[in-house]
Amino acid sequence: MTTKVDSKAAPSAGDRTTTASARSLLLTILGEFVHPRDGSAWTGSLVAALAGLGVEEKSARQTIARTASQGIIVSERHGRRVRWRITEKGRVLLAEGTERIYGFLRNQRTWDGRWLVVAAAVPESQRSTRHKLRTRLTWLGLGCPTPGMWIIPDADKEEEVQTVLADLDLSDRAFAWVGRRAAGTDPASLIDAAWDLDEVRDRYVEFVEEFAERTVADDAEAFVAQVELIQAWRSFPFADPDLPAELLPRDWPGPQAATLFHTRRDRWHRLAQREWERMETAAGERT
């Protein structure tokens, strides 16, 4: 049984999830509903959950199979039915993702004025390595103001950066420094060159506009709303370098968006979990 919560219902799931990949949706479902419980789920409940998010059954089953081929989940047969269990690799992946998603912008950090600067030029002939370097340094929040140079106003990221360089076998070709900016260096110009904060600002504004007035009418809508909330938020730790407040405009919308994310998630969580329990029970009762 579902419970009515708000009088203004949200639009249908299919209208909002056309650009979200089925794999990304499945990982969100695994991380939010499966991993915190016993780490396993019936095929039927995963298919039903994805259907509620606009994913057709054939695509849902293909996505489950592909995720299994990547070592994130493994099948366990129970008579004619199949139950999927999250592997150790999957648990590590989901735990890291959960920490990043829910910890991002959770607390305002202090800044000691130091910058971490990395010089790591990768030749054109090593495109794969260059792509991996950009992806991983961007994920850590570093920006690239000029080719071959990466910066971040967070000296504590030094160890993580050194790990990336070692993993990519670049330690002997890359150099890193920690220090304060020289007098005469304009931090605003440096930030503009390293990060597209205008785009990040626009995305925060869109996030707030989408979820500030969003309401749900029952458990099923709460489930869809919570998954889509996480889907929308999970890209920000990759896009936003989380610069110190001293380097951001006073009206920066990041903190407002973060507060909205956590309040909406808290509001919908119990109802969404109840809908997941209903789908699991229904799938388990099928013969």
Secondary structure as the mmCIF struct_conf table of DSSP 4:
data_model
#
loop_
_struct_conf.conf_type_id
_struct_conf.id
_struct_conf.beg_label_comp_id
_struct_conf.beg_label_asym_id
_struct_conf.beg_label_seq_id
_struct_conf.end_label_comp_id
_struct_conf.end_label_asym_id
_struct_conf.end_label_seq_id
BEND BEND1 SER A 7 LYS A 8
HELX_LH_PP_P HELX_LH_PP_P1 ALA A 9 SER A 12
HELX_RH_3T_P HELX_RH_3T_P1 ALA A 13 ASP A 15
TURN_TY1_P TURN_TY1_P1 ARG A 16 ARG A 16
TURN_TY1_P TURN_TY1_P2 THR A 18 THR A 19
BEND BEND2 ALA A 20 ALA A 20
HELX_RH_AL_P HELX_RH_AL_P1 ALA A 22 ILE A 29
HELX_RH_PI_P HELX_RH_PI_P1 LEU A 30 VAL A 34
TURN_TY1_P TURN_TY1_P3 HIS A 35 ASP A 38
BEND BEND3 GLY A 39 GLY A 39
STRN STRN1 SER A 40 TRP A 42
HELX_RH_AL_P HELX_RH_AL_P2 THR A 43 GLY A 52
TURN_TY1_P TURN_TY1_P4 LEU A 53 GLY A 54
HELX_RH_AL_P HELX_RH_AL_P3 GLU A 57 SER A 69
TURN_TY1_P TURN_TY1_P5 GLN A 70 GLY A 71
BEND BEND4 ILE A 72 ILE A 72
STRN STRN2 ILE A 73 HIS A 78
TURN_TY1_P TURN_TY1_P6 GLY A 79 ARG A 80
STRN STRN3 ARG A 81 ILE A 86
HELX_RH_AL_P HELX_RH_AL_P4 GLU A 88 GLY A 103
TURN_TY1_P TURN_TY1_P7 PHE A 104 LEU A 105
BEND BEND5 ARG A 106 ASN A 107
HELX_LH_PP_P HELX_LH_PP_P2 GLN A 108 THR A 110
BEND BEND6 GLY A 113 GLY A 113
STRN STRN4 TRP A 115 ALA A 119
HELX_RH_3T_P HELX_RH_3T_P2 GLU A 124 GLN A 126
HELX_RH_AL_P HELX_RH_AL_P5 ARG A 127 TRP A 139
TURN_TY1_P TURN_TY1_P8 LEU A 140 GLY A 141
STRN STRN5 GLY A 143 THR A 146
TURN_TY1_P TURN_TY1_P9 PRO A 147 GLY A 148
STRN STRN6 MET A 149 ILE A 152
BEND BEND7 PRO A 153 PRO A 153
HELX_RH_3T_P HELX_RH_3T_P3 ALA A 155 LYS A 157
HELX_RH_AL_P HELX_RH_AL_P6 GLU A 158 ASP A 167
TURN_TY1_P TURN_TY1_P10 LEU A 168 ASP A 169
TURN_TY1_P TURN_TY1_P11 SER A 171 ARG A 173
STRN STRN7 PHE A 175 GLY A 179
HELX_LH_PP_P HELX_LH_PP_P3 ARG A 180 ALA A 182
TURN_TY1_P TURN_TY1_P12 ALA A 183 GLY A 184
HELX_RH_AL_P HELX_RH_AL_P7 PRO A 187 ALA A 194
HELX_RH_AL_P HELX_RH_AL_P8 LEU A 197 PHE A 211
BEND BEND8 ALA A 212 GLU A 213
BEND BEND9 ALA A 217 ASP A 218
HELX_RH_AL_P HELX_RH_AL_P9 ASP A 219 TRP A 233
TURN_TY1_P TURN_TY1_P13 ARG A 234 SER A 235
HELX_RH_AL_P HELX_RH_AL_P10 PHE A 236 ALA A 239
HELX_RH_3T_P HELX_RH_3T_P4 ALA A 245 LEU A 247
BEND BEND10 LEU A 248 LEU A 248
TURN_TY1_P TURN_TY1_P14 ARG A 250 ASP A 251
BEND BEND11 PRO A 253 PRO A 253
HELX_RH_AL_P HELX_RH_AL_P11 GLY A 254 GLU A 285
#
